[in-house]
Amino acid sequence: MRAAILTVSDRSHSGVRADLSGPALAKFLTERGFTVAATRIVPDDAKEISAQLIEWADSGSIDLILTTGGTGASPRDITPEATRPVLEREIPGIPEVMRAVSMAKTPYAMLARGLAGIRGSALILNLPGSPKGAIENLEAVWVAIPHAVGKVLGDPSDCTPPRPSTP
């Protein structure tokens, strides 16, 4: 499966701060058998975020798109607003689980506004901007991500895991 990672950060885009989340996510994905086919850093600009998501999703060559950054409550945090119009279908359960798991670690998790959904044959997932938060949130939902990507790509198999046979 092929993935792309979009880091949304004014500071990383301008070179003031190194992007640590993008590389951390790339490592996480490659350790789980995904190929990271593309990465990019953009500023907190809705047009640039949306345009990159559309380009990758519509290319047909990316199965999973992760964004990192811009999901909080600060004035420049606009990744969800740039993502929502790009999505054809939302998957609310993914960010619900991320927020629920994160609440056990910090009460600030209730401020997270990330989205998940589908455009074409790509699953798009917004993650927090910190490396720790991005990885923890992705780990929280990882059990379903490869299955979800397969379904988005048209896997017709049953969604119910097979039950062990009884003797």
N, C-alpha and C positions, 0 to 999 in steps of 0.2 A: 504494500500500500504506500502511496505517495502523499507526503505532507508538505505544507508550506507554513511558515511562521512569520507573522506580521507584528513587529514591535511598534507600538504607538507611544511615542515620547518626544516631546519638544527638545528636551535636554540631550537625549541620545542621538536624535537626528542632527542636532547642531554640533555634536562632538564634545559637549560639556561633560557628559556622563557616559561611561561605557555601558553598552547593552549587556546585561548579565542574564536576563530572563530568556531571551531568544536562544543563546547557546545552551542554557540549562534545559530548555524544552527540547532542543535538537538532540541533546544527549539522551534524554528520557525516551524520546521516540525511537532513536536508532537502537537503543538497548532492547527495544521491544519489537524489532523487526521492520519498522517503518523506514522508508527512504525519505530524507528531507531534501526535497527537490528544489525548494526556493525559500529564501529569507529576504526580508526587507525591513528597513526602519523608516517610518514616516512620522511627521509631526502630528500633533493633535489637531488635525484638520479633517472635517467630515468628508469633503470631496475626495481627498487623497486616500483616506481609509476605504471609502465605498468603492472608488475606482479600482484599487488593488484587489479587494475582495471579489469584485465582479470579474476582473481579468483572470484571476486564478481559478475561480469557480467555473467560469464559462470556457476555459481552455480545454476542459475535459482531461487534463493531465494531472490534476490534483484531487485527491480523495478526501483529505482532512486539512482544514485551514484553522490554525490556532492564532488568535490575536492575544497579545499580552500588553496590558496597560490601558489606561483611560476608562476604567470601569467604576471608579469611585464617585465621590460627591463633589470634587473640586470643580470650579467653573470650566476648566479646559478638558475635563473627563467626558468625552463625547463618543467613545467607541460604540456603546450600545445604540445611540441615536444614528450613527453612521452605518451600523450593521443591520438594524431592523428593516429599512427599506430594501435592502439587498436580498433578504431572506424570502423564499417562496413559502416556506412552512417553518414555524417555530417548534422547538422541542423544549417545553418549559421544565420538564423533569430534570434535565441535566443541571441547569443552574440552581434549581431548588435543592438538589442533593449537595451541590458544592457549598451553598450557603449554610445548609443544615450542619454539614460536617465541620465547616469553618467556625460556626457558632460555639462549638465545644472548645475552640482554641482562643477565640477573641470575640468580644461583643461587637466589635466594629464590623464583623462579617455581615451584619444586617444592612450595612451601607453598600454592599456589593450589588452592582446592577448589570452584570454580564448576561448575555443571551446565548442561546444555542439554536441552531436550525439548519435548514437545508436550502441550497441553491443548486439547481441542476443535479449533478451527481457528486456534489461536495457537501460534507458536513462542516459547518462553521461553528467555532466555539470561542467565546470571549473569556479570557483569563485575567487575573490581576497582574499588575505590573512588577511586583517584587518577585525575584526568583523563587523564594520560599513559598509565597502565596500561589504563584503559577503552578509549581510542581505539586503542592499539597492539594490544590483544587483539581488538577488533572488526575492525580492518584485517586481522589475520592470517587471519580466517575469512570475510571479506566476500565473497570470490569465490563462496562457496556459499550465502550467506544469502538473497539474492533468489530463487534457485532453490528453496531449502528452503521458504521461505514459500509459493511457488507450489505446491509439492507438498503441503504441509499444507492448502492451500486447495482441493486436488483437481485440479491441473493433470495431465492424462493424457499429456502429451507424453513422449517418450523421454528418459531421464536421460543418455544418452550424447550428448555433443556431436557434431554431424555432422562427418564427416571431409571434408576437401577432396577434390573430385573430381580424378581423375588424367586427363590428356589421352589 
